[in-house]
């Protein structure tokens, strides 16, 4: 019966591949040594209390590796001659990894031996189109606290799987939001918010994405665009556009061509308070969306 169990253990490829973790339940047997039979959990410290030999390190080892370690201990301490040790996993602790950020279903998922980053990404429903920054994903290893940069764009678009690492217990895959390649539209529009930038993009495109005017409130003739000055972090140009002239008269000069990171504001009055507009820009929101600390000391310059 024990010989059959040994064969069965050898056939259980998952047991051989998966390294032992705390809370796994294993059975230890030694052929022709009936007194050595025990079902033992792997402790939170990674050790087991093996029959007749005491504490033995188990975490991080495969069942086969633990069998060899126990065989050496039983040979030395019990003077057994070439003991045949069997370590069988009765119950695996559920191994989980999490995925968060700009994915469809951020959560914690069960992972199996051999699962890799793309498997975890698939469980999370994949990246959210136009929102995910695929080039700047990170994998955080719980065991070592190491944070590994991951280029998901290379994996998904170029077929480069060199960074498709195997997922380990407690790993955290984070797909950040694209921060620079967007515009922000606020003020008297129906649906204010951040929108993906698509070249070429104009003021008319931005206002359309934001749902258009709020009747009796929008003052499109005083539309304001705030743009960071090239090569001057923390300094911003204030561009005023009379969007009404574009709509009514076809004046293309008022349909400003936007750049990534532009902040568009539609006021509710013909005499907007520019200091108030700066406050309404919501510094914390812009820092989160655009990743630019320059808005903390926003300085506006005329066109």
Kinemage of the C-alpha trace (Angstrom):
@kinemage 1
@onewidth
@group {chain A} dominant
@subgroup {mainchain}
@vectorlist {calphas} color= white
{ca unk a 1} P 0.000 0.000 0.000
{ca unk a 2} L 2.820 2.376 0.886
{ca unk a 3} L 4.649 1.447 -2.317
{ca unk a 4} L 1.515 2.403 -4.267
{ca unk a 5} L 1.336 5.673 -2.358
{ca unk a 6} L 4.940 6.371 -3.307
{ca unk a 7} L 4.163 5.814 -6.970
{ca unk a 8} L 1.113 8.021 -6.670
{ca unk a 9} L 3.170 10.739 -5.095
{ca unk a 10} L 5.659 10.573 -7.952
{ca unk a 11} L 2.816 10.927 -10.443
{ca unk a 12} L 1.442 14.021 -8.727
{ca unk a 13} L 3.310 16.552 -10.821
{ca unk a 14} L 1.648 19.471 -9.104
{ca unk a 15} L 3.055 18.370 -5.745
{ca unk a 16} L 6.524 18.219 -7.246
{ca unk a 17} L 6.281 21.580 -8.980
{ca unk a 18} L 4.634 23.620 -6.244
{ca unk a 19} L 6.936 24.649 -3.422
{ca unk a 20} L 5.569 24.257 0.066
{ca unk a 21} L 3.994 27.194 1.833
{ca unk a 22} L 2.728 27.870 5.349
{ca unk a 23} L -0.650 26.197 5.982
{ca unk a 24} L -0.033 23.405 3.455
{ca unk a 25} L -0.924 20.006 4.935
{ca unk a 26} L 1.512 17.178 4.208
{ca unk a 27} L 1.799 13.474 5.093
{ca unk a 28} L 5.167 11.970 6.011
{ca unk a 29} L 5.759 8.221 5.678
{ca unk a 30} L 8.813 5.974 5.714
{ca unk a 31} L 8.677 2.582 3.990
{ca unk a 32} L 8.667 -0.326 6.498
{ca unk a 33} L 8.672 2.101 9.415
{ca unk a 34} L 5.072 2.090 10.606
{ca unk a 35} L 5.832 4.325 13.575
{ca unk a 36} L 6.805 7.157 11.197
{ca unk a 37} L 3.472 8.280 9.855
{ca unk a 38} L 2.064 11.735 10.432
{ca unk a 39} L -0.118 14.372 8.848
{ca unk a 40} L 1.550 17.724 9.557
{ca unk a 41} L 0.764 21.330 8.629
{ca unk a 42} L 3.526 23.652 7.540
{ca unk a 43} L 3.685 26.275 10.254
{ca unk a 44} L 3.542 30.033 9.795
{ca unk a 45} L 7.281 30.082 10.466
{ca unk a 46} L 7.807 27.745 7.497
{ca unk a 47} L 8.797 24.740 9.611
{ca unk a 48} L 7.256 21.336 10.277
{ca unk a 49} L 7.571 19.149 13.349
{ca unk a 50} L 8.639 15.882 11.760
{ca unk a 51} L 8.260 12.584 13.705
{ca unk a 52} L 11.341 11.791 15.843
{ca unk a 53} L 13.527 14.574 14.392
{ca unk a 54} L 11.744 17.782 15.406
{ca unk a 55} L 11.685 21.052 13.505
{ca unk a 56} L 12.602 20.906 9.839
{ca unk a 57} L 12.458 23.745 7.318
{ca unk a 58} L 9.746 23.044 4.723
{ca unk a 59} L 8.680 26.359 3.212
{ca unk a 60} L 10.164 26.969 -0.214
{ca unk a 61} L 10.998 23.310 -0.807
{ca unk a 62} L 9.315 20.872 -3.157
{ca unk a 63} L 8.021 17.623 -1.634
{ca unk a 64} L 10.920 15.794 -3.302
{ca unk a 65} L 13.466 18.143 -1.742
{ca unk a 66} L 11.883 17.701 1.678
{ca unk a 67} L 11.969 13.913 1.211
{ca unk a 68} L 15.738 14.067 0.675
{ca unk a 69} L 16.236 16.266 3.741
{ca unk a 70} L 14.183 13.927 5.926
{ca unk a 71} L 15.988 10.870 4.590
{ca unk a 72} L 19.306 12.395 5.674
{ca unk a 73} L 17.936 13.199 9.129
{ca unk a 74} L 16.466 9.724 9.653
{ca unk a 75} L 19.742 8.179 8.544
{ca unk a 76} L 21.786 10.281 10.964
{ca unk a 77} L 19.502 10.394 13.999
{ca unk a 78} L 17.598 7.105 13.834
{ca unk a 79} L 20.374 5.164 12.116
{ca unk a 80} L 17.968 3.950 9.431
{ca unk a 81} L 19.635 2.421 6.410
{ca unk a 82} L 18.658 4.112 3.140
{ca unk a 83} L 15.163 5.080 4.332
{ca unk a 84} L 12.531 5.545 1.615
{ca unk a 85} L 10.700 8.715 2.661
{ca unk a 86} L 7.440 9.863 1.131
{ca unk a 87} L 6.113 13.396 1.444
{ca unk a 88} L 2.610 13.781 0.018
{ca unk a 89} L 0.692 17.050 -0.071
{ca unk a 90} L -2.797 16.374 1.302
{ca unk a 91} L -4.020 19.927 0.949
{ca unk a 92} L -2.497 22.950 -0.672
{ca unk a 93} L -3.081 26.304 0.873
{ca unk a 94} L -4.776 28.528 -1.669
{ca unk a 95} L -2.151 30.704 -3.353
{ca unk a 96} L -3.314 34.161 -4.347
{ca unk a 97} L -2.019 37.193 -6.188
{ca unk a 98} L -3.673 40.538 -6.754
{ca unk a 99} L -4.020 42.894 -9.667
{ca unk a 100} L -5.023 46.527 -9.416
{ca unk a 101} L -5.083 49.833 -11.205
{ca unk a 102} L -6.434 50.381 -14.697
{ca unk a 103} L -7.837 46.886 -15.278
{ca unk a 104} L -11.408 45.713 -15.768
{ca unk a 105} L -11.702 43.550 -12.627
{ca unk a 106} L -9.115 44.572 -10.011
{ca unk a 107} L -9.108 41.981 -7.234
{ca unk a 108} L -7.252 39.100 -5.609
{ca unk a 109} L -7.250 35.814 -7.517
{ca unk a 110} L -6.206 32.224 -6.935
{ca unk a 111} L -3.133 31.266 -8.936
{ca unk a 112} L -1.786 27.846 -9.838
{ca unk a 113} L 1.785 26.618 -10.251
{ca unk a 114} L 3.144 27.933 -13.510
{ca unk a 115} L 0.724 30.857 -13.816
{ca unk a 116} L 2.412 33.943 -15.193
{ca unk a 117} L 1.791 37.661 -15.400
{ca unk a 118} L -0.355 37.425 -18.520
{ca unk a 119} L -2.519 34.793 -16.793
{ca unk a 120} L -3.098 37.160 -13.864
{ca unk a 121} L -3.793 40.029 -16.259
{ca unk a 122} L -6.375 37.872 -18.022
{ca unk a 123} L -8.068 37.044 -14.709
{ca unk a 124} L -8.312 40.768 -14.055
{ca unk a 125} L -10.181 41.242 -17.334
{ca unk a 126} L -7.262 42.894 -19.093
{ca unk a 127} L -6.205 46.548 -19.152
{ca unk a 128} L -8.789 49.285 -19.621
{ca unk a 129} L -8.395 50.697 -23.094
{ca unk a 130} L -7.325 54.352 -23.292
{ca unk a 131} L -6.734 54.425 -19.544
{ca unk a 132} L -3.945 51.939 -18.769
{ca unk a 133} L -0.285 52.938 -18.959
{ca unk a 134} L 0.982 49.598 -20.249
{ca unk a 135} L 4.643 50.567 -20.294
{ca unk a 136} L 4.818 51.349 -16.562
{ca unk a 137} L 3.224 48.370 -14.835
{ca unk a 138} L 4.948 46.944 -11.754
{ca unk a 139} L 5.099 43.567 -10.037
{ca unk a 140} L 5.658 43.650 -6.280
{ca unk a 141} L 6.954 40.476 -4.653
{ca unk a 142} L 5.566 40.000 -1.162
{ca unk a 143} L 8.380 37.700 -0.076
{ca unk a 144} L 11.216 40.099 -0.929
{ca unk a 145} L 9.394 43.472 -1.220
{ca unk a 146} L 11.079 43.803 -4.615
{ca unk a 147} L 9.258 45.993 -7.148
{ca unk a 148} L 9.877 44.862 -10.728
{ca unk a 149} L 9.076 47.166 -13.705
{ca unk a 150} L 6.896 45.407 -16.286
{ca unk a 151} L 6.388 46.529 -19.895
{ca unk a 152} L 2.948 45.133 -20.717
{ca unk a 153} L 2.931 47.039 -23.998
{ca unk a 154} L 5.861 44.941 -25.216
{ca unk a 155} L 4.061 41.755 -24.143
{ca unk a 156} L 0.647 42.529 -25.594
{ca unk a 157} L 1.640 44.444 -28.708
{ca unk a 158} L 5.101 43.201 -29.663
{ca unk a 159} L 4.816 39.631 -28.391
{ca unk a 160} L 7.856 40.022 -26.117
{ca unk a 161} L 7.365 37.564 -23.245
{ca unk a 162} L 10.762 37.978 -21.598
{ca unk a 163} L 9.068 39.751 -18.665
{ca unk a 164} L 6.172 37.317 -18.380
{ca unk a 165} L 7.418 36.138 -14.997
{ca unk a 166} L 5.857 33.351 -12.975
{ca unk a 167} L 3.472 34.674 -10.347
{ca unk a 168} L 4.334 33.942 -6.738
{ca unk a 169} L 2.207 33.856 -3.609
{ca unk a 170} L 1.156 37.347 -2.569
{ca unk a 171} L 2.391 39.104 -5.701
{ca unk a 172} L 0.777 42.428 -6.603
{ca unk a 173} L 0.547 43.455 -10.249
{ca unk a 174} L -0.294 47.139 -10.691
{ca unk a 175} L -1.275 48.672 -14.025
{ca unk a 176} L -1.162 52.454 -13.520
{ca unk a 177} L -3.352 54.955 -15.285
{ca unk a 178} L -1.921 56.893 -18.198
{ca unk a 179} L -1.276 60.310 -16.716
{ca unk a 180} L 0.328 62.437 -19.398
{ca unk a 181} L -1.578 61.442 -22.509
{ca unk a 182} L -4.862 63.039 -21.447
{ca unk a 183} L -6.702 66.299 -21.225
{ca unk a 184} L -8.853 67.561 -18.385
{ca unk a 185} L -12.112 69.451 -18.994
{ca unk a 186} L -13.804 71.228 -16.069
{ca unk a 187} L -16.345 73.956 -15.434
{ca unk a 188} L -19.726 74.514 -17.073
{ca unk a 189} L -19.901 71.368 -19.201
{ca unk a 190} L -22.269 68.436 -18.855
{ca unk a 191} L -19.681 65.747 -18.155
{ca unk a 192} L -16.449 67.219 -16.767
{ca unk a 193} L -13.517 64.855 -16.398
{ca unk a 194} L -10.288 63.488 -17.855
{ca unk a 195} L -10.268 62.191 -21.420
{ca unk a 196} L -7.713 60.336 -23.554
{ca unk a 197} L -5.759 62.550 -25.903
{ca unk a 198} L -6.013 61.551 -29.568
{ca unk a 199} L -3.859 63.425 -32.049
{ca unk a 200} L -4.957 65.723 -33.590
{ca unk a 201} L -7.323 66.987 -30.922
{ca unk a 202} L -8.987 70.388 -30.828
{ca unk a 203} L -10.975 72.411 -28.328
{ca unk a 204} L -14.157 71.359 -30.133
{ca unk a 205} L -13.228 67.696 -29.649
{ca unk a 206} L -12.656 68.258 -25.930
{ca unk a 207} L -15.947 70.076 -25.399
{ca unk a 208} L -17.772 67.342 -27.298
{ca unk a 209} L -16.213 64.647 -25.110
{ca unk a 210} L -17.329 66.600 -22.033
{ca unk a 211} L -20.955 66.586 -23.213
{ca unk a 212} L -21.194 70.164 -24.473
{ca unk a 213} L -22.768 73.193 -22.893
{ca unk a 214} L -24.826 73.570 -19.747
{ca unk a 215} L -27.706 75.688 -20.968
{ca unk a 216} L -27.789 79.262 -19.637
{ca unk a 217} L -24.516 78.675 -17.740
{ca unk a 218} L -21.683 77.955 -20.165
{ca unk a 219} L -19.691 81.000 -21.260
{ca unk a 220} L -17.831 79.508 -24.201
{ca unk a 221} L -16.653 82.946 -25.268
{ca unk a 222} L -14.335 82.954 -22.225
{ca unk a 223} L -13.015 79.401 -22.479
{ca unk a 224} L -9.611 78.996 -20.851
{ca unk a 225} L -6.832 76.534 -21.665
{ca unk a 226} L -3.983 76.048 -19.192
{ca unk a 227} L -0.836 74.495 -20.639
{ca unk a 228} L 2.549 73.753 -19.123
{ca unk a 229} L 5.364 75.668 -20.750
{ca unk a 230} L 7.808 73.480 -22.644
{ca unk a 231} L 11.051 73.105 -20.706
{ca unk a 232} L 9.706 75.129 -17.774
{ca unk a 233} L 8.202 72.719 -15.238
{ca unk a 234} L 5.727 74.452 -12.924
{ca unk a 235} L 5.076 77.370 -15.265
{ca unk a 236} L 1.894 77.497 -17.311
{ca unk a 237} L 0.546 79.481 -20.223
{ca unk a 238} L -3.039 80.743 -20.097
{ca unk a 239} L -4.735 80.590 -23.507
{ca unk a 240} L -8.122 82.266 -23.934
{ca unk a 241} L -10.421 81.069 -26.700
{ca unk a 242} L -13.718 82.500 -27.902
{ca unk a 243} L -15.396 79.230 -28.785
{ca unk a 244} L -18.594 81.069 -29.747
{ca unk a 245} L -16.749 82.727 -32.641
{ca unk a 246} L -15.715 79.312 -33.877
{ca unk a 247} L -19.242 77.896 -33.661
{ca unk a 248} L -21.054 80.884 -35.160
{ca unk a 249} L -18.480 82.336 -37.536
{ca unk a 250} L -16.240 79.377 -38.292
{ca unk a 251} L -13.175 81.165 -36.881
{ca unk a 252} L -10.695 78.279 -36.799
{ca unk a 253} L -8.201 80.309 -34.800
{ca unk a 254} L -10.501 79.913 -31.775
{ca unk a 255} L -10.661 76.122 -32.140
{ca unk a 256} L -7.324 75.700 -30.414
{ca unk a 257} L -5.299 72.577 -31.194
{ca unk a 258} L -4.740 70.888 -27.847
{ca unk a 259} L -1.694 69.138 -26.443
{ca unk a 260} L -1.454 66.212 -24.004
{ca unk a 261} L -1.883 67.454 -20.444
{ca unk a 262} L -3.957 70.527 -21.337
{ca unk a 263} L -6.519 71.735 -18.801
{ca unk a 264} L -9.677 73.196 -20.386
{ca unk a 265} L -11.999 75.320 -18.260
{ca unk a 266} L -15.420 76.659 -19.334
{ca unk a 267} L -16.521 79.422 -16.933
{ca unk a 268} L -20.046 80.431 -15.938
{ca unk a 269} L -19.366 84.172 -16.149
{ca unk a 270} L -17.882 86.549 -18.676
{ca unk a 271} L -15.419 87.763 -16.039
{ca unk a 272} L -13.944 84.588 -14.542
{ca unk a 273} L -11.703 84.820 -11.512
{ca unk a 274} L -8.447 83.229 -12.610
{ca unk a 275} L -7.322 82.634 -9.037
{ca unk a 276} L -10.558 80.787 -8.386
{ca unk a 277} L -10.055 78.757 -11.555
{ca unk a 278} L -6.658 77.666 -10.274
{ca unk a 279} L -8.290 76.495 -7.061
{ca unk a 280} L -11.063 74.730 -8.949
{ca unk a 281} L -8.453 72.838 -10.923
{ca unk a 282} L -8.199 70.694 -7.805
{ca unk a 283} L -4.486 70.226 -7.251
{ca unk a 284} L -4.852 66.752 -5.791
{ca unk a 285} L -6.869 65.553 -8.772
{ca unk a 286} L -4.358 66.868 -11.280
{ca unk a 287} L -1.454 65.361 -9.365
{ca unk a 288} L -3.187 62.004 -9.453
{ca unk a 289} L -4.244 62.157 -13.077
{ca unk a 290} L -1.306 63.912 -14.637
{ca unk a 291} L 1.508 63.075 -12.238
{ca unk a 292} L 2.821 66.622 -12.264
{ca unk a 293} L 3.692 68.382 -9.050
{ca unk a 294} L 3.994 71.710 -10.863
{ca unk a 295} L 0.328 72.468 -10.290
{ca unk a 296} L 1.125 72.941 -6.608
{ca unk a 297} L 2.619 76.289 -7.477
{ca unk a 298} L 0.507 77.120 -10.503
{ca unk a 299} L 1.693 80.307 -12.244
{ca unk a 300} L -0.368 81.536 -15.179
{ca unk a 301} L 0.912 83.667 -18.027
{ca unk a 302} L -1.051 85.363 -20.788
{ca unk a 303} L -0.900 84.062 -24.308
